[in-house]
Amino acid sequence: MKKGWKIPYSRPEVPQELLQAGYGPLLAAVLALRGIKTPEEAHRLIEGGAECLHDPLLMGGMAVAKARIEQAIRLDEHVAVYGDYDVDGITATCLVTDYLRRQGLDCLPYIPDRSEEGYGLNRSALETLHEEGVTLIITVDCGITAVEETEYARALGIDVIITDHHECKSGALPDAVAVIDCKQEGDPYPNPYLAGVGVALKLVSACDGDGCAVLERYADLVAVGTVADVMPLVGENRYLVRQGIQKLMEDPLPGFSAMLREAGVDPAHVTASAIGFSLAPRLNAAGRLGQAVKAARLLMCTDEQQAARLAAELCDLNRQRQAIETDIWQEAQAALADEKPDGPIVLASDRWHQGVIGIAASRLAEQYCVPAIMICLMGDTGKGSCRSHGGFNLYDALSACSEHLLGYGGHALAAGLTIEPEKIEDFKAALNAYYRKNAPAERPEVQCDLLIRNPDVLSVENVRELDLLEPYGNANQKPVFCLSNVELEYVSNVGNGRHMRVRVRAGHSRFEGIYFSHTAESLGLHEGDCADLAFTPQINDYRGHVSVQLVLCGARPHNADELCRELLEKDEKSLWAAADYRPDRADFVKLWRSDCGCRPLPSDPDALLALCPPGMAPESFCVCLLTFLETGLLESADGSIFGAKRAEIDGKADLEATDIMRRLRSFQS
């Protein structure tokens, strides 16, 4: 559910302490928005070092797991690392496998086939590992719900150590040698938001005793898995990803180096966005199409030629995944027809590829602004991928509807389920009922962090300084800025008509901008129009010419209604945003000579704004009315502009001496 734009019209707070410490005004304002107001707090966020790392032995079960792994090393046991088939699981599998092999163990990485075996531990895999002589299984990024499978492993004579980061269902945990998951109730570990590969790193760090050395070796694996699994990039996670990005740029694994080349990512400028949009989809494609082992081989190989070949194969798999996804997406669109769902979408088909439905579910959730569940039917069961929207907690929802499910697991924002086909309609009804009672609050279509009144603040120096906030991601998003009522000097569609390029004039400044996957026609924009733009700024260096480019995430014809409504409601903080609309004497005269106020003004904001004289900015119209009200030229019983009408005063009204006009002048200075 989305509505309108959310633009902060109050004057941004720019802490003087940060400015005095050398932080630029743009970065200082963004830091303040994130609750950071002192140089010490800013330093901890931007430069936070190894002190961000927590002791792995704080995790429940970690000491027992360490002792069991030391026993396996001492007795030279045959160990298997059992992972998930997504990027987080693949990177975690490679990390633990490599570490144990370095300790001299015969260690087998095992990643189940997504289509044939499904998620997590399964009996067939346990039997296969038993036949190969495995006596200890360490799960990574899975296992927290594998109660029966852990019992079966024990019956086969296999010990199991579970490391996971998914939500723990109420009830009994697997009776394993050790269960490590900081989502367990009462777990004392300070960071409950580690990715599966982060938990794997902690396991290895506990075994090694030197967490910094372990991180230095595996930081790129940790960063890629953490970003791909959309973990919050704050605190410890932020430090882990920063270290990993540095390693990707300076000393990546041969597999990552080959992937960066294939994806066209400049190895000198790797970002979290590059991981999320370039590396992760290619690695994920292997798991989605049942070839996760190929991705693991890429990340564990040491030969550059082999790495180049495997990276090229993964890129081919990604193209196949995109084609399959397009077909599924079109079918889902046809199934919905012209329907505009106001509750969770639940679709099922026996024609869909189980590994790709999650991406289609994400697209549906984004397009219709509601949670989406897509179910792949396979005989007497269905496997579903679930994606949330608007902060709706999917895991809690599935828990509430669990009587209709064979199984489920995951996070608040993304989950999976297993269901009998005949239960789908009952599940859909129960989920919709739960959603009605727990629907998230409406969210704005575009959420801006900061209104830019002075375009000069968007200098190359100030924009470049925002890079100190990298890595961006979950819980540390790129700040979104807004320019309001700027002139579109140039508008064209590029990229075979799929994207819109603009040049805008804001005050004395001009900026180039690009809006991907949107066109001028779809947005109703034309050259010469005045527009509102939501964007993230970036530095564009083209043939030595360095400039600020606007990467748009919202564009619309200028809409004065939102600011006007705040002004009419006498929200004094919004006067800052109206400073550029300070009326002059001609505006006051024009409005006074009109019939506005001759009869009581409407109580409806839309009807009141409709009285704005032609040629006058609505924002200036509102300021004029409020100024008249302050001087007594307009009066109302409750002091509101709504219902006010003209009044007689003694003497001549000094409009420029009003508090409103004085404050507007101060904001312009």
C-alpha positions as CSV (number, residue, x, y, z in Angstrom):
1,M,0.0,0.0,0.0
2,K,1.5,3.3,-1.1
3,K,0.3,6.8,-1.1
4,G,1.8,10.1,-2.3
5,W,5.3,11.3,-1.6
6,K,6.8,11.9,1.8
7,I,8.9,15.1,1.7
8,P,10.3,16.5,5.0
9,Y,9.5,20.2,4.8
10,S,11.1,21.2,8.1
11,R,14.6,22.7,8.2
12,P,17.2,20.0,8.4
13,E,19.3,19.8,11.5
14,V,23.0,20.3,10.8
15,P,25.0,19.8,14.1
16,Q,27.6,22.5,14.5
17,E,29.9,19.9,16.2
18,L,30.0,17.9,13.0
19,L,30.7,21.0,10.9
20,Q,33.4,22.1,13.2
21,A,35.0,18.6,13.0
22,G,35.3,19.0,9.2
23,Y,32.2,17.1,8.0
24,G,30.5,18.8,5.1
25,P,26.9,20.2,5.4
26,L,25.3,17.4,3.3
27,L,26.9,14.5,5.2
28,A,26.4,16.2,8.6
29,A,22.6,16.6,7.8
30,V,22.4,12.9,6.8
31,L,24.3,11.8,9.9
32,A,21.9,13.8,12.1
33,L,18.9,12.2,10.4
34,R,20.4,8.8,11.5
35,G,20.8,10.0,15.1
36,I,24.5,10.8,14.9
37,K,25.3,14.3,16.2
38,T,28.8,14.2,17.6
39,P,32.2,13.7,15.9
40,E,32.7,10.6,18.2
41,E,29.5,9.0,17.0
42,A,30.3,9.8,13.4
43,H,33.8,8.3,13.8
44,R,32.4,5.1,15.2
45,L,30.0,4.7,12.3
46,I,32.4,5.6,9.5
47,E,35.7,4.4,10.9
48,G,34.6,1.6,13.3
49,G,37.3,-1.0,13.4
50,A,37.9,-4.5,15.0
51,E,36.3,-3.3,18.2
52,C,33.0,-3.8,16.4
53,L,33.6,-7.6,16.5
54,H,32.0,-9.6,19.3
55,D,33.5,-12.7,21.0
56,P,32.1,-15.7,19.2
57,L,32.1,-17.7,22.4
58,L,29.2,-15.5,23.6
59,M,27.0,-17.5,21.3
60,G,25.0,-20.3,22.8
61,G,26.4,-23.7,21.9
62,M,29.7,-22.3,20.5
63,A,32.0,-23.7,23.2
64,V,30.5,-27.2,22.8
65,A,30.8,-26.9,19.0
66,K,34.4,-25.9,19.2
67,A,35.2,-28.8,21.4
68,R,33.5,-31.3,19.0
69,I,35.4,-29.9,16.0
70,E,38.7,-30.1,17.9
71,Q,37.9,-33.7,18.6
72,A,37.2,-34.3,14.9
73,I,40.5,-32.8,14.0
74,R,42.3,-34.8,16.6
75,L,40.8,-38.1,15.5
76,D,41.0,-37.2,11.8
77,E,37.3,-37.8,11.2
78,H,35.5,-37.5,7.9
79,V,33.4,-34.3,8.2
80,A,30.7,-32.8,5.9
81,V,29.7,-29.1,5.7
82,Y,26.0,-29.1,4.8
83,G,24.9,-25.8,3.3
84,D,22.0,-24.0,1.6
85,Y,21.8,-23.4,-2.1
86,D,21.6,-19.6,-2.0
87,V,24.6,-17.2,-1.9
88,D,24.7,-17.0,1.9
89,G,24.7,-20.8,2.1
90,I,27.2,-21.3,-0.7
91,T,29.7,-18.7,0.8
92,A,29.3,-20.2,4.3
93,T,29.8,-23.7,2.9
94,C,33.1,-22.7,1.2
95,L,34.3,-20.8,4.3
96,V,33.9,-23.7,6.7
97,T,35.1,-26.3,4.2
98,D,38.3,-24.4,3.4
99,Y,39.1,-23.8,7.1
100,L,38.6,-27.4,8.1
101,R,40.7,-28.6,5.1
102,R,43.5,-26.2,6.2
103,Q,43.4,-28.1,9.6
104,G,44.1,-31.3,7.7
105,L,40.6,-32.7,7.8
106,D,39.0,-34.7,5.0
107,C,36.0,-32.3,4.6
108,L,33.2,-32.8,2.1
109,P,31.0,-29.8,1.1
110,Y,27.4,-30.8,0.5
111,I,24.8,-28.5,-1.0
112,P,21.4,-30.2,-1.7
113,D,19.8,-29.9,-5.1
114,R,17.0,-27.3,-4.9
115,S,14.5,-29.2,-7.1
116,E,15.3,-32.8,-6.1
117,E,16.0,-32.4,-2.4
118,G,14.7,-29.1,-1.3
119,Y,15.9,-26.9,1.5
120,G,17.8,-28.2,4.5
121,L,18.8,-31.6,5.8
122,N,17.0,-34.6,4.3
123,R,17.1,-38.3,4.9
124,S,18.5,-39.2,1.5
125,A,21.4,-36.9,1.9
126,L,22.1,-38.2,5.4
127,E,22.2,-41.8,4.1
128,T,24.6,-40.8,1.3
129,L,26.9,-39.0,3.7
130,H,26.8,-42.0,6.1
131,E,27.8,-44.4,3.3
132,E,30.8,-42.1,2.6
133,G,31.9,-42.5,6.2
134,V,30.9,-39.1,7.5
135,T,30.8,-39.0,11.3
136,L,30.2,-35.2,11.8
137,I,27.9,-32.9,9.9
138,I,28.1,-29.1,10.3
139,T,25.2,-27.3,8.9
140,V,25.5,-23.7,7.7
141,D,22.6,-21.3,6.9
142,C,20.2,-24.2,7.6
143,G,19.2,-26.8,10.1
144,I,17.3,-24.9,12.9
145,T,14.1,-26.7,12.1
146,A,15.6,-30.1,11.3
147,V,14.4,-31.9,14.4
148,E,13.5,-35.2,12.8
149,E,16.5,-35.2,10.5
150,T,18.9,-34.6,13.3
151,E,17.4,-37.6,15.2
152,Y,17.8,-39.7,12.0
153,A,21.5,-38.6,11.7
154,R,22.1,-39.7,15.3
155,A,20.5,-43.1,14.6
156,L,23.0,-43.5,11.7
157,G,25.9,-42.6,14.1
158,I,26.4,-39.1,12.7
159,D,26.8,-36.2,15.1
160,V,25.4,-32.8,13.9
161,I,26.4,-29.3,14.7
162,I,23.8,-26.8,13.6
163,T,24.8,-23.2,12.7
164,D,21.9,-21.1,11.4
165,H,20.5,-17.6,11.5
166,H,16.9,-18.2,10.6
167,E,14.0,-17.7,13.0
168,C,13.6,-20.4,15.6
169,K,10.1,-21.9,15.8
170,S,8.4,-22.2,19.2
171,G,8.9,-25.7,20.6
172,A,11.8,-28.1,20.7
173,L,15.1,-27.3,18.8
174,P,17.0,-30.1,17.1
175,D,18.8,-32.4,19.6
176,A,22.2,-31.8,18.1
177,V,25.6,-31.8,19.6
178,A,25.4,-28.0,19.5
179,V,22.8,-25.5,18.1
180,I,24.3,-22.1,17.2
181,D,21.7,-19.5,16.2
182,C,21.7,-16.1,17.8
183,K,18.0,-15.9,17.1
184,Q,17.5,-18.5,19.9
185,E,15.5,-17.2,22.8
186,G,17.9,-15.8,25.5
187,D,21.0,-16.1,23.3
188,P,23.5,-13.5,24.7
189,Y,25.3,-12.7,21.5
190,P,25.0,-8.9,20.9
191,N,24.3,-9.1,17.1
192,P,21.2,-11.2,16.2
193,Y,21.4,-10.1,12.6
194,L,24.4,-12.1,11.3
195,A,24.0,-13.8,8.0
196,G,24.5,-17.6,7.8
197,V,28.1,-16.9,6.6
198,G,28.6,-14.6,9.5
199,V,27.6,-17.3,11.9
200,A,30.0,-19.6,10.0
201,L,32.8,-17.1,10.4
202,K,32.1,-17.0,14.2
203,L,32.4,-20.8,14.4
204,V,35.7,-20.8,12.6
205,S,37.0,-17.8,14.6
206,A,36.1,-19.7,17.9
207,C,38.0,-22.7,16.6
208,D,41.0,-20.7,15.4
209,G,41.3,-18.3,18.4
210,D,42.3,-15.4,16.1
211,G,39.2,-13.8,14.8
212,C,41.0,-11.0,13.0
213,A,43.2,-13.3,11.1
214,V,40.3,-15.5,10.1
215,L,38.3,-12.5,8.9
216,E,41.3,-11.3,6.8
217,R,41.3,-14.6,5.0
218,Y,37.5,-14.9,4.5
219,A,36.2,-11.4,4.4
220,D,35.2,-11.4,0.8
221,L,33.1,-14.6,1.3
222,V,31.5,-13.0,4.4
223,A,30.7,-9.7,2.6
224,V,29.1,-11.3,-0.4
225,G,26.9,-13.7,1.7
226,T,25.9,-10.9,4.1
227,V,24.9,-8.4,1.3
228,A,23.2,-11.1,-0.8
229,D,21.0,-12.1,2.2
230,V,20.0,-8.5,2.9
231,M,21.3,-8.4,6.4
232,P,21.3,-5.0,8.3
233,L,24.6,-3.2,7.4
234,V,25.2,-1.6,10.8
235,G,27.5,-2.4,13.7
236,E,29.4,-5.6,13.3
237,N,27.8,-6.5,10.0
238,R,28.9,-3.1,8.6
239,Y,32.5,-3.8,9.6
240,L,32.5,-7.3,8.2
241,V,31.2,-6.0,4.8
242,R,33.6,-3.1,4.7
243,Q,36.5,-5.5,5.3
244,G,35.2,-7.8,2.6
245,I,34.8,-5.1,0.0
246,Q,38.3,-4.0,0.7
247,K,39.5,-7.6,0.1
248,L,37.4,-7.8,-3.1
249,M,39.2,-4.7,-4.4
250,E,42.7,-5.7,-3.3
251,D,43.1,-9.5,-3.0
252,P,39.9,-11.4,-4.0
253,L,39.6,-15.1,-4.4
254,P,40.2,-16.1,-8.0
255,G,36.5,-17.0,-8.4
256,F,35.4,-13.5,-7.3
257,S,38.0,-11.9,-9.5
258,A,36.7,-13.8,-12.5
259,M,33.1,-12.9,-11.6
260,L,33.9,-9.2,-11.3
261,R,35.4,-9.4,-14.8
262,E,32.4,-11.3,-16.2
263,A,29.9,-8.8,-14.6
264,G,31.8,-5.8,-15.8
265,V,32.4,-4.4,-12.3
266,D,35.5,-2.2,-11.9
267,P,37.6,-4.1,-9.4
268,A,38.9,-0.8,-8.0
269,H,35.4,0.4,-7.2
270,V,33.5,-2.5,-5.7
271,T,30.4,-1.5,-3.6
272,A,27.7,-3.3,-1.7
273,S,25.4,-2.4,-4.6
274,A,27.8,-4.1,-7.1
275,I,27.7,-7.2,-4.9
276,G,23.9,-7.2,-4.6
277,F,23.1,-6.5,-8.3
278,S,26.1,-8.0,-10.1
279,L,27.8,-10.8,-8.1
280,A,24.9,-12.2,-6.1
281,P,22.4,-12.8,-9.0
282,R,25.0,-14.8,-10.9
283,L,25.9,-16.9,-7.9
284,N,22.3,-17.3,-7.0
285,A,21.4,-18.4,-10.5
286,A,23.4,-21.6,-10.0
287,G,21.5,-22.6,-6.9
288,R,18.1,-21.6,-8.5
289,L,18.8,-23.9,-11.4
290,G,20.1,-26.8,-9.3
291,Q,23.8,-26.2,-9.9
292,A,24.9,-24.6,-6.6
293,V,27.9,-27.0,-6.5
294,K,29.2,-25.2,-9.6
295,A,29.2,-21.9,-7.7
296,A,30.9,-23.5,-4.7
297,R,33.6,-24.9,-7.1
298,L,34.1,-21.4,-8.5
299,L,34.7,-19.9,-5.0
300,M,37.0,-22.7,-3.9
301,C,39.1,-23.1,-7.0
302,T,42.6,-21.7,-7.1
303,D,43.3,-21.9,-10.8
304,E,42.5,-18.6,-12.7
305,Q,41.7,-20.3,-16.0
306,Q,39.3,-22.7,-14.3
307,A,37.8,-19.7,-12.4
308,A,37.3,-17.8,-15.7
309,R,35.5,-20.8,-17.3
310,L,33.2,-21.4,-14.3
311,A,32.4,-17.7,-14.0
312,A,31.3,-17.6,-17.7
313,E,29.2,-20.7,-17.1
314,L,27.5,-19.0,-14.1
315,C,26.7,-16.0,-16.3
316,D,25.1,-18.3,-18.9
317,L,23.0,-19.8,-16.1
318,N,22.0,-16.3,-15.0
319,R,20.7,-15.5,-18.5
320,Q,18.8,-18.8,-18.5
321,R,17.3,-17.8,-15.1
322,Q,16.3,-14.4,-16.5
323,A,14.4,-16.0,-19.4
324,I,12.6,-18.5,-17.1
325,E,11.7,-15.6,-14.7
326,T,10.2,-13.6,-17.6
327,D,8.0,-16.5,-18.6
328,I,6.8,-17.0,-15.0
329,W,6.3,-13.3,-14.5
330,Q,4.1,-13.1,-17.6
331,E,2.0,-16.1,-16.4
332,A,1.5,-14.4,-13.0
333,Q,0.5,-11.2,-14.6
334,A,-2.0,-13.0,-16.8
335,A,-3.4,-14.8,-13.7
336,L,-4.0,-11.5,-11.9
337,A,-5.4,-9.9,-15.1
338,D,-6.6,-6.4,-14.2
339,E,-7.0,-7.3,-10.5
340,K,-5.5,-4.9,-8.0
341,P,-5.0,-7.1,-4.9
342,D,-5.5,-5.4,-1.5
343,G,-4.2,-8.4,0.4
344,P,-1.5,-11.0,0.0
345,I,-1.1,-12.6,-3.5
346,V,-1.1,-16.4,-3.5
347,L,-0.6,-18.0,-6.9
348,A,0.2,-21.6,-7.8
349,S,1.1,-23.5,-10.9
350,D,2.7,-26.9,-11.9
351,R,4.5,-25.1,-14.8
352,W,6.8,-22.9,-12.7
353,H,10.5,-23.5,-11.9
354,Q,10.8,-23.8,-8.1
355,G,14.2,-22.1,-8.1
356,V,13.0,-18.9,-9.8
357,I,9.6,-18.3,-8.3
358,G,11.1,-16.2,-5.4
359,I,12.3,-13.5,-7.8
360,A,8.9,-13.4,-9.4
361,A,7.3,-13.1,-6.0
362,S,9.6,-10.2,-5.2
363,R,8.5,-8.4,-8.4
364,L,4.8,-9.0,-7.6
365,A,5.2,-7.7,-4.1
366,E,6.9,-4.6,-5.3
367,Q,4.4,-3.9,-8.1
368,Y,1.2,-4.5,-6.1
369,C,2.6,-3.3,-2.7
370,V,1.3,-6.4,-0.9
371,P,3.1,-9.6,0.2
372,A,3.3,-12.2,-2.5
373,I,3.6,-16.0,-2.4
374,M,4.2,-18.2,-5.5
375,I,3.8,-21.9,-5.2
376,C,5.4,-24.5,-7.4
377,L,3.1,-27.6,-7.5
378,M,4.9,-30.9,-7.7
379,G,2.5,-33.9,-7.4
380,D,1.0,-34.0,-4.0
381,T,3.0,-31.1,-2.5
382,G,3.7,-27.5,-3.3
383,K,6.8,-25.5,-2.5
384,G,6.3,-21.8,-2.1
385,S,8.5,-18.7,-2.0
386,C,7.2,-15.8,0.0
387,R,8.2,-12.2,-0.1
388,S,6.9,-9.4,2.1
389,H,6.1,-5.7,1.5
390,G,5.7,-2.7,3.7
391,G,7.3,-4.3,6.8
392,F,4.7,-7.1,7.1
393,N,6.2,-10.0,9.1
394,L,5.9,-13.0,6.9
395,Y,7.3,-15.4,9.5
396,D,4.7,-14.5,12.1
397,A,2.0,-14.7,9.4
398,L,3.1,-18.2,8.4
399,S,3.2,-19.2,12.1
400,A,-0.3,-18.0,12.5
401,C,-1.5,-20.0,9.5
402,S,0.7,-23.1,10.1
403,E,-2.2,-25.5,10.5
404,H,-2.6,-25.3,6.7
405,L,1.1,-26.0,6.0
406,L,3.3,-29.0,6.0
407,G,6.3,-26.8,6.9
408,Y,7.7,-23.3,6.7
409,G,10.8,-21.3,7.7
410,G,12.7,-18.1,7.0
411,H,12.7,-14.5,8.0
412,A,10.2,-11.7,8.5
413,L,10.8,-10.4,4.9
414,A,11.4,-13.6,3.0
415,A,10.3,-17.2,3.7
416,G,9.5,-20.6,2.3
417,L,6.7,-23.0,2.8
418,T,5.5,-26.5,1.9
419,I,1.8,-27.2,1.4
420,E,-0.6,-29.7,0.1
421,P,-2.4,-28.4,-3.0
422,E,-5.8,-29.0,-1.6
423,K,-5.0,-26.7,1.4
424,I,-4.0,-23.7,-0.7
425,E,-7.4,-22.0,-0.7
426,D,-7.8,-22.5,3.0
427,F,-4.3,-21.1,3.5
428,K,-5.0,-18.1,1.3
429,A,-8.2,-17.3,3.3
430,A,-6.4,-17.6,6.6
431,L,-3.5,-15.5,5.4
432,N,-5.8,-12.8,4.2
433,A,-7.7,-12.8,7.5
434,Y,-4.4,-12.5,9.4
435,Y,-3.3,-9.7,7.0
436,R,-6.5,-7.7,7.6
437,K,-5.8,-7.7,11.3
438,N,-2.1,-7.0,11.0
439,A,-1.8,-5.0,7.8
440,P,1.2,-2.6,7.8
441,A,0.6,1.1,7.8
442,E,0.3,2.8,4.4
443,R,3.7,3.8,3.1
444,P,4.6,6.8,0.9
445,E,5.2,6.0,-2.8
446,V,8.5,7.9,-2.5
447,Q,10.2,8.5,0.9
448,C,12.7,11.4,0.8
449,D,15.2,12.0,3.6
450,L,16.0,15.6,2.8
451,L,14.6,18.5,0.8
452,I,17.4,20.4,-0.9
453,R,16.5,24.1,-1.0
454,N,19.9,25.3,-1.9
455,P,21.2,23.3,-4.9
456,D,24.7,24.6,-4.2
457,V,25.0,22.0,-1.5
458,L,25.0,19.3,-4.2
459,S,28.7,20.1,-5.0
460,V,31.1,17.4,-6.2
461,E,33.0,17.6,-2.9
462,N,29.8,17.2,-0.7
463,V,28.4,14.4,-2.8
464,R,31.7,12.6,-2.9
465,E,31.9,12.8,0.9
466,L,28.7,10.7,1.2
467,D,30.8,7.7,0.1
468,L,31.9,7.6,3.7
469,L,28.5,6.1,4.5
470,E,29.3,3.1,2.3
471,P,28.6,0.2,2.4
472,Y,24.9,1.0,1.8
473,G,22.2,-1.7,2.3
474,N,19.6,-2.9,4.7
475,A,19.3,-0.5,7.7
476,N,21.9,1.8,6.0
477,Q,20.2,2.8,2.8
478,K,21.5,5.5,0.5
479,P,19.9,8.8,1.5
480,V,17.2,10.0,-0.9
481,F,17.1,13.7,-1.6
482,C,14.4,15.9,-3.1
483,L,14.5,18.9,-5.4
484,S,11.1,20.6,-5.7
485,N,9.7,22.7,-8.5
486,V,12.8,22.5,-10.8
487,E,12.6,23.2,-14.5
488,L,13.0,20.3,-16.9
489,E,15.2,21.8,-19.6
490,Y,15.7,18.6,-21.5
491,V,13.8,15.3,-21.4
492,S,14.4,12.2,-23.6
493,N,14.0,8.4,-23.5
494,V,17.2,6.4,-23.9
495,G,18.1,2.7,-23.8
496,N,15.7,1.7,-26.6
497,G,13.0,3.9,-24.9
498,R,13.2,2.1,-21.6
499,H,14.9,4.8,-19.5
500,M,14.5,8.6,-19.1
501,R,17.3,11.1,-19.2
502,V,16.8,14.7,-18.1
503,R,18.6,18.0,-17.6
504,V,17.1,20.2,-14.9
505,R,17.6,23.7,-13.8
506,A,17.5,24.4,-10.1
507,G,18.2,28.0,-9.2
508,H,21.5,28.8,-10.8
509,S,22.5,25.1,-11.0
510,R,22.0,22.5,-13.7
511,F,22.1,18.8,-13.2
512,E,21.9,15.8,-15.5
513,G,19.7,12.9,-14.3
514,I,18.7,9.4,-15.3
515,Y,15.6,7.4,-14.3
516,F,15.9,3.7,-15.1
517,S,12.9,1.7,-16.2
518,H,10.7,4.8,-16.5
519,T,9.8,7.0,-19.4
520,A,8.7,10.6,-19.7
521,E,5.4,9.5,-21.2
522,S,4.6,7.2,-18.3
523,L,5.4,10.0,-15.8
524,G,3.5,12.7,-17.7
525,L,6.6,14.9,-17.9
526,H,7.6,17.3,-20.8
527,E,10.4,19.7,-21.5
528,G,9.6,23.1,-19.9
529,D,7.6,21.5,-17.1
530,C,8.3,22.2,-13.4
531,A,8.9,18.9,-11.6
532,D,9.7,17.3,-8.2
533,L,12.6,14.9,-8.3
534,A,13.6,12.3,-5.7
535,F,17.1,11.0,-6.2
536,T,20.4,9.8,-4.9
537,P,23.4,11.8,-6.2
538,Q,26.5,10.3,-7.7
539,I,29.7,11.5,-9.2
540,N,30.0,11.2,-12.9
541,D,33.5,11.3,-14.4
542,Y,33.3,11.4,-18.2
543,R,36.5,12.1,-20.1
544,G,38.0,14.1,-17.2
545,H,34.8,16.2,-16.7
546,V,33.6,15.5,-13.1
547,S,30.0,16.4,-12.3
548,V,27.1,15.4,-10.0
549,Q,24.5,13.2,-11.6
550,L,21.0,12.5,-10.2
551,V,20.0,8.9,-10.2
552,L,16.2,9.3,-9.9
553,C,13.9,7.2,-7.8
554,G,10.9,9.4,-8.3
555,A,9.7,12.1,-10.7
556,R,6.4,13.9,-11.0
557,P,5.0,17.2,-12.2
558,H,5.4,19.7,-9.4
559,N,2.8,19.1,-6.7
560,A,2.3,22.0,-4.3
561,D,-0.6,20.4,-2.4
562,E,1.5,18.6,0.3
563,L,3.4,21.7,1.3
564,C,0.3,23.9,1.1
565,R,-1.6,21.6,3.4
566,E,1.1,21.8,6.0
567,L,1.2,25.6,5.7
568,L,-2.6,25.9,5.9
569,E,-2.5,23.7,9.1
570,K,-0.1,26.3,10.5
571,D,2.8,23.9,10.8
572,E,5.5,26.5,11.5
573,K,8.3,24.1,10.7
574,S,7.2,24.0,7.0
575,L,7.8,27.7,6.6
576,W,11.4,26.9,5.9
577,A,10.4,25.0,2.7
578,A,8.2,27.9,1.7
579,A,10.9,30.5,1.9
580,D,11.4,30.6,-1.9
581,Y,7.7,31.4,-2.3
582,R,7.8,34.5,-0.1
583,P,5.2,36.8,-1.7
584,D,5.9,40.3,-2.8
585,R,3.7,43.3,-2.6
586,A,2.1,42.6,-6.0
587,D,1.0,39.1,-4.7
588,F,-0.6,40.6,-1.7
589,V,-2.4,43.3,-3.8
590,K,-3.5,40.7,-6.4
591,L,-5.0,38.5,-3.8
592,W,-6.7,41.2,-1.7
593,R,-8.3,42.7,-4.8
594,S,-9.8,39.3,-5.7
595,D,-13.0,38.1,-4.0
596,C,-11.0,35.7,-1.8
597,G,-12.1,36.2,1.7
598,C,-15.2,38.2,0.9
599,R,-17.2,35.2,2.1
600,P,-15.9,32.6,4.7
601,L,-13.0,30.5,3.2
602,P,-13.8,26.8,2.6
603,S,-13.0,24.3,5.3
604,D,-11.8,21.8,2.7
605,P,-8.1,22.3,1.7
606,D,-8.8,21.4,-1.9
607,A,-11.6,23.9,-2.2
608,L,-9.5,26.5,-0.5
609,L,-6.5,25.9,-2.9
610,A,-8.9,26.2,-5.8
611,L,-9.2,29.9,-5.0
612,C,-5.6,30.6,-5.8
613,P,-5.5,33.3,-8.5
614,P,-4.1,32.3,-11.9
615,G,-0.4,32.9,-12.2
616,M,0.2,32.8,-8.5
617,A,2.2,29.9,-7.0
618,P,-0.1,28.0,-4.6
619,E,2.6,28.1,-1.9
620,S,2.7,32.0,-2.2
621,F,-1.1,32.0,-2.0
622,C,-1.1,30.1,1.3
623,V,1.6,32.4,2.8
624,C,-0.5,35.5,1.8
625,L,-3.6,34.1,3.5
626,L,-1.6,33.3,6.6
627,T,-0.1,36.7,6.6
628,F,-3.5,38.3,6.3
629,L,-4.7,36.2,9.2
630,E,-1.7,37.2,11.4
631,T,-2.4,41.0,10.7
632,G,-6.1,40.6,11.4
633,L,-7.1,41.3,7.8
634,L,-8.7,37.9,8.0
635,E,-10.3,36.5,11.1
636,S,-11.9,33.3,12.3
637,A,-13.5,32.1,15.5
638,D,-10.9,29.4,16.2
639,G,-7.8,31.2,14.7
640,S,-7.7,28.8,11.7
641,I,-7.5,29.9,8.1
642,F,-10.4,27.6,7.3
643,G,-13.6,29.5,7.6
644,A,-11.8,32.8,7.9
645,K,-13.3,36.0,6.3
646,R,-12.2,39.6,5.8
647,A,-12.2,41.9,8.8
648,E,-11.7,45.6,9.5
649,I,-8.6,46.7,11.5
650,D,-7.4,50.0,12.9
651,G,-4.8,51.6,10.7
652,K,-2.7,50.1,8.0
653,A,-1.5,46.6,8.1
654,D,2.3,46.2,7.9
655,L,2.6,42.9,6.1
656,E,6.4,42.9,6.0
657,A,6.6,43.2,9.7
658,T,4.6,40.0,10.4
659,D,6.4,37.1,12.1
660,I,5.7,34.9,9.0
661,M,7.4,37.3,6.6
662,R,10.3,38.0,9.0
663,R,10.9,34.2,9.3
664,L,10.7,33.7,5.6
665,R,13.3,36.4,5.0
666,S,15.6,34.8,7.6
667,F,15.4,31.5,5.8
668,Q,16.5,33.2,2.5
669,S,19.6,34.8,4.0
